[in-house]
């Protein structure tokens, strides 16, 4: 999910804004039932809108709600889905993070808290499934496929055998040139897509094909790496798991560098570890880098401008169920960075630490 999209949803004010959050399933048998759940939640949303806002200016909203069922592609379901609908907005966002319960919220603003967690803990990237006969470009989030790029470039079928005569194909040099041209086309199409999405790419292919691709690559930096294609198991779930291992290595290196940066800032006195102090600094826009233990959650009640009381029961009225998500969004929205990790190096910093600008 792009930061700009989250900021847009977080800042929108409309009468009303409908937020539907529900758990979904990746396997075929269960994800067919997700449609029934969504249908019932949409009915609930309509009833609440009519009860709280009446019939004024909701025709466009109801039309968008009715379209959700047709636009929810269950083939690429992850662990939850979040739908944001108003008279002027319709966004469908899938997440690898389940929600505690399915909910419908109707208010003047969207309920974006589940997205804050997803934004900070999820990685979006492309998967290029590459053979010399067919190429598909898939969109992935963490270990799941969320969609497929379908345009003038993808999917791509290599029709070399159909467009050349047998003499040309059997000529070694000319055949090699055709193969080189094939990989060059794929690379240019991939770069065009990464320029639009700002996503990097993992390639699923053979060692030989990845070597050929790298020889013609215009921007090698857009490729995170490759993993070997398993012709006996090419289902999307297996492909996503294989690609995620490559991304995990890349992400782990980046997180290690962030932790090192934090540790160096400790020596300069630029790091806060007290939760209330971190909350205040994030609100004031002083947060430069936030690092949170992925297993750390803290329910709180805000008792003043910047004072927090720790709470054990997150279901109590007026309680923020996990203040780390709110802090992370304050840091990100004010041009800082936030990461969630369980890496061993974090133990020296505690469960949460904030490097401040001043």
The 8 nearest C-alpha neighbors of each residue, nearest first, counted from 0:
[[1, 118, 2, 123, 4, 5, 92, 117],
 [0, 2, 4, 3, 5, 118, 6, 196],
 [1, 3, 5, 4, 6, 0, 118, 332],
 [2, 4, 6, 1, 5, 7, 0, 8],
 [3, 5, 7, 1, 2, 6, 8, 0],
 [6, 4, 2, 8, 7, 3, 9, 1],
 [5, 7, 9, 3, 4, 8, 10, 2],
 [8, 6, 4, 10, 5, 9, 3, 11],
 [7, 9, 5, 11, 6, 10, 4, 109],
 [8, 10, 6, 7, 11, 5, 111, 109],
 [9, 11, 7, 8, 6, 12, 108, 109],
 [12, 10, 8, 9, 108, 7, 13, 109],
 [13, 11, 108, 107, 10, 14, 16, 109],
 [12, 14, 15, 107, 16, 108, 11, 85],
 [15, 13, 107, 16, 12, 106, 85, 52],
 [14, 16, 13, 107, 106, 85, 17, 105],
 [15, 17, 85, 106, 108, 107, 109, 13],
 [16, 18, 105, 84, 104, 83, 85, 15],
 [19, 17, 83, 104, 82, 103, 109, 110],
 [18, 20, 103, 82, 81, 102, 104, 17],
 [21, 19, 81, 102, 101, 80, 82, 18],
 [22, 20, 101, 79, 80, 23, 102, 19],
 [21, 23, 79, 97, 78, 98, 80, 101],
 [24, 22, 79, 78, 33, 77, 76, 30],
 [25, 23, 30, 78, 29, 26, 76, 77],
 [24, 26, 76, 77, 30, 27, 78, 23],
 [27, 25, 29, 28, 24, 30, 74, 76],
 [26, 28, 30, 29, 31, 25, 74, 24],
 [29, 27, 26, 30, 31, 32, 24, 25],
 [28, 30, 31, 32, 27, 26, 24, 33],
 [31, 29, 24, 33, 32, 27, 28, 73],
 [30, 32, 33, 29, 28, 34, 27, 73],
 [33, 31, 30, 34, 35, 29, 36, 28],
 [34, 32, 30, 36, 31, 35, 23, 37],
 [33, 35, 37, 32, 36, 31, 38, 68],
 [36, 34, 38, 32, 33, 37, 39, 31],
 [35, 37, 33, 39, 34, 38, 40, 32],
 [36, 38, 40, 34, 39, 35, 41, 33],
 [39, 37, 35, 41, 36, 40, 34, 42],
 [40, 38, 42, 36, 41, 37, 43, 35],
 [39, 41, 43, 37, 42, 38, 44, 36],
 [40, 42, 44, 38, 43, 39, 37, 45],
 [43, 41, 39, 45, 40, 44, 46, 38],
 [42, 44, 40, 46, 41, 45, 47, 39],
 [43, 45, 41, 47, 42, 46, 40, 48],
 [46, 44, 48, 42, 47, 43, 49, 41],
 [47, 45, 43, 49, 44, 48, 50, 42],
 [46, 48, 50, 44, 45, 49, 51, 43],
 [49, 47, 45, 51, 50, 52, 46, 44],
 [48, 50, 53, 46, 52, 47, 51, 54],
 [49, 51, 47, 48, 53, 52, 46, 45],
 [50, 52, 48, 49, 47, 53, 105, 46],
 [53, 51, 49, 48, 50, 54, 55, 15],
 [54, 52, 49, 55, 50, 51, 48, 57],
 [55, 53, 49, 57, 56, 52, 58, 48],
 [54, 56, 57, 53, 52, 58, 49, 14],
 [55, 57, 58, 54, 59, 86, 60, 14],
 [58, 56, 60, 59, 55, 54, 61, 86],
 [59, 57, 61, 60, 56, 62, 54, 86],
 [58, 60, 62, 86, 57, 61, 63, 56],
 [59, 61, 86, 57, 63, 85, 58, 62],
 [62, 60, 64, 58, 63, 59, 57, 65],
 [61, 63, 59, 65, 60, 64, 58, 66],
 [62, 64, 66, 60, 61, 65, 59, 67],
 [65, 63, 61, 66, 62, 67, 60, 41],
 [64, 66, 62, 63, 67, 61, 68, 41],
 [65, 67, 63, 64, 69, 68, 70, 62],
 [68, 66, 70, 64, 69, 65, 71, 63],
 [67, 69, 71, 70, 66, 65, 34, 38],
 [70, 68, 67, 66, 71, 72, 65, 34],
 [69, 71, 67, 68, 72, 66, 91, 73],
 [70, 72, 68, 69, 73, 67, 91, 34],
 [73, 71, 74, 70, 75, 76, 69, 146],
 [72, 74, 76, 75, 30, 71, 31, 33],
 [75, 73, 72, 76, 27, 25, 30, 26],
 [74, 76, 145, 73, 144, 146, 72, 77],
 [77, 75, 73, 25, 74, 24, 23, 145],
 [76, 78, 25, 95, 79, 24, 94, 23],
 [79, 77, 95, 23, 97, 24, 22, 96],
 [80, 78, 22, 23, 97, 94, 21, 77],
 [79, 81, 93, 21, 92, 20, 94, 22],
 [82, 80, 20, 92, 19, 91, 93, 21],
 [81, 83, 91, 19, 18, 90, 92, 20],
 [84, 82, 18, 90, 89, 17, 91, 81],
 [83, 85, 89, 17, 88, 16, 82, 18],
 [86, 84, 16, 88, 87, 60, 17, 15],
 [85, 87, 60, 59, 88, 57, 84, 13],
 [86, 88, 85, 89, 84, 60, 59, 13],
 [89, 87, 85, 84, 86, 90, 83, 60],
 [88, 90, 84, 83, 85, 63, 91, 87],
 [89, 91, 83, 82, 92, 88, 84, 81],
 [92, 90, 82, 81, 83, 93, 89, 80],
 [93, 91, 81, 80, 82, 90, 94, 0],
 [94, 92, 80, 79, 81, 77, 91, 95],
 [93, 95, 79, 96, 80, 77, 78, 117],
 [94, 96, 78, 77, 79, 97, 93, 141],
 [97, 95, 94, 78, 79, 117, 98, 116],
 [98, 96, 79, 78, 22, 95, 99, 94],
 [99, 97, 100, 22, 96, 21, 79, 101],
 [98, 100, 97, 101, 22, 21, 102, 20],
 [101, 99, 98, 102, 21, 22, 20, 97],
 [100, 102, 21, 20, 22, 98, 99, 103],
 [103, 101, 20, 19, 100, 104, 21, 40],
 [102, 104, 19, 18, 44, 20, 105, 40],
 [103, 105, 18, 17, 102, 106, 19, 110],
 [106, 104, 17, 16, 15, 18, 103, 48],
 [105, 107, 108, 16, 15, 104, 17, 109],
 [106, 108, 13, 15, 14, 12, 16, 109],
 [109, 107, 12, 106, 16, 11, 13, 110],
 [108, 110, 16, 111, 18, 8, 9, 17],
 [111, 109, 112, 18, 108, 104, 113, 9],
 [112, 110, 114, 113, 109, 9, 115, 8],
 [111, 113, 115, 114, 110, 116, 324, 325],
 [114, 112, 115, 116, 111, 117, 98, 110],
 [115, 113, 117, 111, 112, 116, 118, 5],
 [114, 116, 118, 112, 117, 113, 324, 328],
 [115, 117, 119, 114, 118, 113, 324, 120],
 [116, 118, 114, 120, 121, 115, 119, 94],
 [119, 117, 115, 116, 121, 114, 120, 0],
 [120, 118, 116, 117, 121, 338, 115, 337],
 [119, 121, 117, 118, 116, 339, 122, 338],
 [122, 120, 117, 118, 119, 141, 140, 123],
 [121, 123, 141, 140, 124, 120, 118, 139],
 [122, 124, 140, 139, 121, 141, 198, 0],
 [123, 125, 198, 139, 199, 200, 138, 140],
 [126, 124, 200, 138, 137, 139, 199, 201],
 [125, 127, 201, 137, 200, 136, 202, 128],
 [126, 128, 202, 136, 129, 203, 135, 201],
 [129, 127, 203, 135, 134, 202, 126, 136],
 [128, 130, 134, 204, 127, 203, 133, 131],
 [129, 131, 132, 133, 134, 204, 128, 208],
 [132, 130, 133, 157, 129, 134, 178, 208],
 [131, 133, 157, 130, 156, 134, 158, 129],
 [134, 132, 156, 130, 155, 131, 157, 129],
 [133, 135, 129, 155, 128, 154, 130, 156],
 [136, 134, 154, 128, 127, 153, 137, 155],
 [137, 135, 127, 148, 126, 147, 128, 153],
 [136, 138, 147, 126, 125, 148, 146, 135],
 [137, 139, 125, 146, 147, 145, 144, 124],
 [140, 138, 144, 145, 124, 143, 123, 125],
 [139, 141, 123, 143, 122, 142, 144, 124],
 [140, 142, 122, 143, 121, 243, 139, 123],
 [143, 141, 239, 240, 243, 140, 144, 139],
 [142, 144, 239, 140, 139, 141, 145, 77],
 [143, 145, 139, 75, 146, 138, 239, 140],
 [146, 144, 75, 139, 138, 143, 140, 76],
 [147, 145, 138, 144, 137, 75, 148, 139],
 [146, 148, 137, 138, 136, 149, 145, 135],
 [149, 147, 136, 137, 153, 150, 146, 138],
 [148, 150, 153, 154, 147, 151, 152, 136],
 [149, 151, 153, 152, 148, 154, 155, 147],
 [150, 152, 153, 149, 154, 155, 188, 148],
 [153, 151, 150, 155, 188, 154, 149, 185],
 [154, 152, 155, 149, 150, 151, 135, 148],
 [153, 155, 135, 134, 149, 152, 156, 136],
 [156, 154, 153, 134, 133, 152, 157, 135],
 [155, 157, 133, 132, 158, 134, 154, 153],
 [158, 156, 132, 159, 133, 155, 131, 181],
 [157, 159, 161, 160, 156, 162, 132, 163],
 [160, 158, 162, 161, 157, 163, 177, 168],
 [159, 161, 158, 162, 163, 168, 164, 165],
 [160, 162, 158, 159, 163, 164, 157, 165],
 [163, 161, 159, 160, 158, 164, 157, 165],
 [164, 162, 160, 161, 159, 167, 165, 168],
 [163, 165, 167, 166, 168, 162, 160, 161],
 [164, 166, 168, 167, 169, 163, 160, 170],
 [167, 165, 169, 168, 164, 170, 163, 173],
 [168, 166, 170, 165, 169, 164, 173, 163],
 [169, 167, 174, 165, 170, 166, 164, 163],
 [168, 170, 166, 167, 171, 165, 174, 173],
 [171, 169, 167, 168, 173, 172, 174, 166],
 [172, 170, 174, 173, 169, 175, 168, 167],
 [173, 171, 175, 174, 170, 176, 177, 169],
 [172, 174, 176, 175, 170, 171, 177, 167],
 [173, 175, 177, 168, 171, 176, 172, 170],
 [174, 176, 178, 172, 173, 177, 179, 171],
 [177, 175, 179, 173, 178, 174, 180, 172],
 [178, 176, 180, 174, 175, 179, 181, 173],
 [177, 179, 181, 175, 176, 180, 174, 182],
 [180, 178, 176, 182, 181, 177, 183, 175],
 [179, 181, 183, 177, 178, 182, 176, 184],
 [182, 180, 178, 184, 179, 183, 177, 185],
 [183, 181, 185, 179, 184, 180, 212, 186],
 [182, 184, 180, 186, 181, 185, 215, 179],
 [185, 183, 187, 181, 182, 186, 188, 180],
 [184, 186, 182, 188, 183, 187, 189, 181],
 [187, 185, 189, 183, 188, 184, 216, 190],
 [186, 188, 190, 184, 189, 185, 191, 183],
 [189, 187, 191, 185, 186, 190, 152, 184],
 [188, 190, 186, 192, 191, 187, 185, 193],
 [191, 189, 193, 187, 192, 188, 194, 186],
 [190, 192, 188, 194, 189, 193, 187, 195],
 [191, 193, 189, 195, 190, 194, 196, 188],
 [194, 192, 190, 197, 196, 198, 195, 191],
 [193, 195, 191, 192, 197, 196, 190, 198],
 [196, 194, 192, 193, 197, 191, 198, 190],
 [195, 197, 193, 198, 194, 192, 199, 1],
 [198, 196, 193, 194, 195, 199, 192, 124],
 [199, 197, 124, 196, 193, 125, 200, 123],
 [198, 200, 221, 124, 222, 125, 223, 193],
 [199, 201, 125, 222, 126, 223, 124, 221],
 [200, 202, 126, 224, 223, 225, 222, 242],
 [203, 201, 225, 127, 126, 128, 204, 224],
 [204, 202, 128, 226, 228, 225, 227, 129],
 [205, 203, 228, 129, 227, 202, 208, 130],
 [206, 204, 227, 208, 207, 228, 209, 203],
 [205, 207, 209, 208, 210, 204, 227, 226],
 [208, 206, 210, 205, 209, 211, 204, 212],
 [207, 209, 211, 205, 210, 206, 212, 204],
 [210, 208, 212, 206, 211, 207, 213, 205],
 [211, 209, 207, 213, 208, 212, 206, 214],
 [210, 212, 208, 214, 209, 213, 207, 215],
 [213, 211, 209, 210, 214, 215, 182, 216],
 [212, 214, 216, 210, 215, 211, 209, 219],
 [213, 215, 211, 212, 216, 210, 209, 217],
 [214, 216, 213, 212, 183, 217, 211, 182],
 [217, 215, 213, 219, 218, 214, 186, 212],
 [216, 218, 219, 215, 186, 187, 190, 213],
 [219, 217, 220, 216, 221, 190, 222, 186],
 [218, 220, 221, 216, 222, 217, 213, 223],
 [221, 219, 218, 222, 223, 199, 217, 216],
 [222, 220, 199, 219, 218, 200, 223, 193],
 [223, 221, 200, 220, 224, 219, 199, 201],
 [224, 222, 201, 200, 199, 221, 246, 225],
 [225, 223, 201, 222, 202, 245, 226, 200],
 [224, 226, 202, 201, 203, 227, 204, 245],
 [227, 225, 203, 228, 202, 204, 242, 241],
 [226, 228, 205, 204, 203, 229, 206, 225],
 [227, 229, 204, 203, 205, 230, 226, 233],
 [230, 228, 231, 232, 233, 227, 204, 238],
 [229, 231, 232, 233, 228, 227, 204, 234],
 [232, 230, 229, 233, 228, 234, 237, 238],
 [233, 231, 229, 230, 234, 237, 238, 228],
 [232, 234, 230, 238, 229, 235, 231, 237],
 [235, 233, 237, 236, 232, 238, 239, 231],
 [234, 236, 238, 237, 239, 233, 144, 143],
 [237, 235, 239, 238, 234, 240, 143, 144],
 [236, 238, 240, 239, 235, 234, 241, 233],
 [239, 237, 235, 241, 236, 240, 242, 233],
 [240, 238, 242, 142, 236, 143, 237, 241],
 [241, 239, 243, 142, 237, 238, 242, 236],
 [240, 242, 238, 239, 243, 244, 237, 226],
 [241, 243, 239, 245, 244, 240, 201, 238],
 [244, 242, 246, 240, 142, 245, 241, 247],
 [243, 245, 247, 242, 241, 246, 248, 240],
 [244, 246, 243, 242, 247, 248, 224, 249],
 [247, 245, 243, 249, 248, 244, 250, 242],
 [248, 246, 250, 244, 249, 245, 243, 251],
 [247, 249, 251, 246, 245, 250, 252, 244],
 [248, 250, 246, 247, 252, 251, 253, 245],
 [251, 249, 247, 253, 252, 248, 246, 254],
 [250, 252, 254, 248, 253, 249, 247, 255],
 [253, 251, 255, 250, 249, 254, 256, 248],
 [252, 254, 250, 256, 251, 255, 257, 249],
 [255, 253, 257, 251, 256, 252, 250, 258],
 [254, 256, 258, 252, 253, 257, 251, 259],
 [255, 257, 259, 253, 254, 258, 260, 252],
 [258, 256, 254, 260, 259, 255, 261, 253],
 [259, 257, 261, 255, 260, 256, 262, 254],
 [258, 260, 262, 256, 261, 257, 255, 263],
 [261, 259, 257, 263, 258, 262, 256, 264],
 [262, 260, 258, 264, 259, 263, 257, 265],
 [261, 263, 259, 265, 264, 260, 258, 266],
 [262, 264, 260, 265, 261, 266, 259, 267],
 [263, 265, 261, 267, 266, 262, 269, 270],
 [266, 264, 262, 268, 270, 267, 263, 269],
 [265, 267, 264, 268, 263, 262, 269, 270],
 [266, 268, 264, 265, 269, 263, 270, 262],
 [269, 267, 265, 266, 270, 264, 271, 354],
 [268, 270, 264, 267, 355, 354, 265, 271],
 [271, 269, 354, 265, 353, 268, 355, 264],
 [270, 272, 353, 352, 273, 277, 354, 276],
 [271, 273, 352, 351, 274, 353, 270, 277],
 [274, 272, 276, 275, 271, 277, 352, 351],
 [273, 275, 277, 276, 278, 272, 351, 307],
 [276, 274, 278, 277, 273, 307, 306, 279],
 [277, 275, 279, 273, 278, 274, 280, 271],
 [276, 278, 274, 280, 275, 279, 271, 281],
 [279, 277, 275, 281, 276, 280, 326, 274],
 [278, 280, 282, 276, 305, 281, 277, 283],
 [279, 281, 283, 277, 285, 282, 278, 286],
 [280, 282, 286, 284, 278, 330, 283, 279],
 [283, 281, 279, 280, 284, 329, 278, 285],
 [282, 284, 280, 281, 285, 279, 286, 329],
 [283, 285, 281, 282, 333, 286, 280, 330],
 [286, 284, 280, 355, 356, 283, 281, 287],
 [285, 287, 355, 281, 330, 284, 335, 288],
 [286, 288, 335, 355, 354, 356, 336, 285],
 [289, 287, 336, 354, 353, 337, 335, 286],
 [290, 288, 337, 353, 352, 336, 338, 354],
 [289, 291, 338, 352, 351, 337, 339, 353],
 [292, 290, 351, 339, 350, 293, 338, 340],
 [291, 293, 350, 295, 340, 294, 341, 339],
 [292, 294, 340, 339, 341, 295, 291, 296],
 [295, 293, 292, 296, 341, 340, 291, 350],
 [296, 294, 292, 293, 350, 297, 291, 351],
 [297, 295, 321, 294, 323, 298, 322, 320],
 [296, 298, 321, 322, 299, 295, 320, 323],
 [297, 299, 320, 321, 310, 313, 319, 322],
 [300, 298, 309, 310, 319, 308, 318, 307],
 [299, 301, 318, 308, 307, 302, 319, 317],
 [300, 302, 307, 303, 306, 299, 308, 305],
 [303, 301, 306, 307, 300, 308, 304, 305],
 [304, 302, 306, 305, 301, 307, 300, 308],
 [303, 305, 306, 302, 301, 279, 307, 282],
 [304, 306, 279, 303, 307, 275, 278, 301],
 [307, 305, 303, 302, 275, 301, 304, 308],
 [308, 306, 301, 300, 302, 275, 299, 309],
 [307, 309, 300, 299, 310, 301, 302, 306],
 [310, 308, 299, 298, 307, 300, 311, 297],
 [309, 311, 299, 298, 312, 308, 313, 300],
 [312, 310, 313, 298, 309, 297, 299, 314],
 [311, 313, 314, 310, 315, 298, 318, 320],
 [314, 312, 320, 298, 315, 318, 311, 310],
 [315, 313, 312, 316, 318, 320, 319, 317],
 [314, 316, 313, 318, 312, 317, 310, 319],
 [317, 315, 318, 314, 313, 319, 300, 312],
 [316, 318, 315, 300, 319, 301, 314, 299],
 [317, 319, 300, 316, 299, 315, 320, 313],
 [320, 318, 299, 298, 321, 322, 300, 317],
 [319, 321, 298, 313, 318, 322, 299, 297],
 [322, 320, 298, 297, 296, 323, 319, 324],
 [321, 323, 325, 324, 297, 319, 298, 326],
 [324, 322, 326, 321, 325, 327, 296, 297],
 [325, 323, 327, 322, 326, 116, 115, 321],
 [326, 324, 322, 328, 327, 323, 329, 321],
 [325, 327, 323, 329, 328, 324, 278, 281],
 [328, 326, 324, 330, 325, 329, 337, 323],
 [327, 329, 331, 325, 330, 326, 332, 115],
 [330, 328, 326, 332, 327, 281, 331, 282],
 [331, 329, 335, 327, 286, 328, 333, 281],
 [332, 330, 335, 328, 334, 333, 336, 329],
 [333, 331, 329, 334, 330, 328, 335, 6],
 [332, 334, 331, 330, 284, 335, 329, 286],
 [335, 333, 331, 332, 330, 336, 287, 284],
 [334, 336, 287, 331, 330, 333, 288, 286],
 [337, 335, 288, 331, 287, 289, 330, 338],
 [338, 336, 289, 288, 327, 290, 119, 331],
 [339, 337, 290, 119, 289, 291, 340, 336],
 [338, 340, 291, 293, 292, 290, 120, 119],
 [339, 341, 293, 292, 342, 291, 338, 290],
 [342, 340, 292, 293, 343, 345, 339, 294],
 [343, 341, 344, 340, 345, 255, 346, 251],
 [342, 344, 345, 346, 341, 347, 340, 255],
 [343, 345, 342, 346, 347, 258, 255, 348],
 [344, 346, 343, 348, 347, 342, 349, 258],
 [347, 345, 349, 348, 344, 343, 350, 342],
 [346, 348, 345, 349, 344, 262, 343, 350],
 [349, 347, 346, 345, 352, 350, 351, 262],
 [348, 350, 346, 351, 347, 345, 352, 272],
 [351, 349, 292, 291, 295, 348, 352, 346],
 [350, 352, 291, 349, 290, 272, 292, 353],
 [353, 351, 272, 290, 271, 289, 348, 270],
 [352, 354, 289, 271, 270, 288, 355, 277],
 [353, 355, 270, 288, 287, 269, 286, 261],
 [356, 354, 286, 287, 285, 357, 269, 353],
 [355, 357, 285, 287, 286, 354, 269, 284],
 [356, 355, 285, 269, 286, 354, 287, 280]]
